[in-house]
């Protein structure tokens, strides 16, 4: 029996799912299976697949058609110019979170050695993006999940950012007493417990504890905003990513706790996405 060729396999995949995103995802999966570049897929469409390659691609493509995130199938996701390993143990880094990194970097002069803490680091995306762009900073990252920290450490090693210090920590609980930070930031779980989005799209496959703290989704903010002054240097900043409809509530929490210069930043689509506050006391 004649082996299927690259072009034929891609044509078949495109019949299963239409649109440019599906077409690109099929190419990515076939690249992963064959080791070919995208240019190679185009220029060598007559290259036959082995039985093993065809079986592996078919299995991955069926999983994608059933909704499994492409990042988990590939085992990686790009974030802030970094290629990061991901697994079902961690939240998939998303483009909108790059705004949180931007906001942090704008408050971290590249000529100073400042202390930074990323809470709920997951894959390490935020901490590693900061470390890559502020090599003079002392970056710490904590997560309550040992499995997530394994992924984050793997990413740090692969990127040559071994100076990032990781902590198994339930928020501040596992951070070494006496450490103080010039900037603390977090993309915490913030989806409300009964939000229908938890049963839709990629969220169905991601770790629930990284998505929702239960209740109204604000528990993480209440805890960290209250506790952070014990860990912030005078003039230090606290920054959060949050849902598009949570900015008013989070600004109120900041103000009630005594922070100043509280403001909200909008993402590229004009939605409230990041809120910051400064601790001056």
Phi, psi and omega in degrees: 000135182290133180290144176291143179264163182308309183298321181292320179296318179293321177299318179297319179296322182290338175285334179284327184213124184268168175102154183296327181293317178296321179297316180294321180294321177298319178297317180299317180294322179290325173300316181298322183285319187264341185079006180277154172279168177298319178299324179294322177298322182286315186278342181235050180296342180270004180289123181285144174272143172289164178301320181294318179296317180296318180295319181294315179298315182300319180295315179294319182294322177295321177296321178294319179297333178275002173105356182296135185300139180300326181297321179290324179293321179280329183087011179204162175210140177274139179212125178051039179080004180251139174268117187245133171291140175225156177212171178298356176280348185228154172294141178285123178301139184240151183303324183295337179288344177297335176298323178296318177296315177304314182296323178291313182298326179292343179254008180235092178304138184281002179259001184239149175266101183246157181261131184232142177230125175254117182262133184072052193290335180059241180288352184089006188308308185292310181300318183288325176297320178293315180298323181291330183259347176227073185297341179279345182284149172263108188254128175243151181215133181236152173205147180282345183261119176295324179295320177296318180296327175299318178295315181298317179295321177301317179294318179300317180294316182296329183268359181069032181245048185292351180286346178290131183259123182256144183230131169282108193206133172272096192054244183270355190303324183258009178277138185301125178303141180100340176291141176228149188232147176273340179206130175238135180217160183198144165248082188279169171297129185221003179281135179297150189305319186255018179294130182296338181297336180297340180255018184234151171054214182298332184302333180297338186253351185271158183297125186299322183293341176273353184253319184221138173268004186089177177056224185274001178088358185258002186301319181298319180294316180302315183293309186291319179299320179289320186275334190300325181304332178291344184245354182263138168290158176302131183085002181286158184249146172239128185230140179227144159272153180202175178289158185298337184252016185251357188300315182301314182295321183287321175300320178297321177297317177300309184296316180298331181273358174096012177282157177238175180051042181280130180206162180239139178252146180258148178279184186297339178264008176081016180262142174303128187223326184226132175237138185232156175208153182245139179258111184254346187287000000 
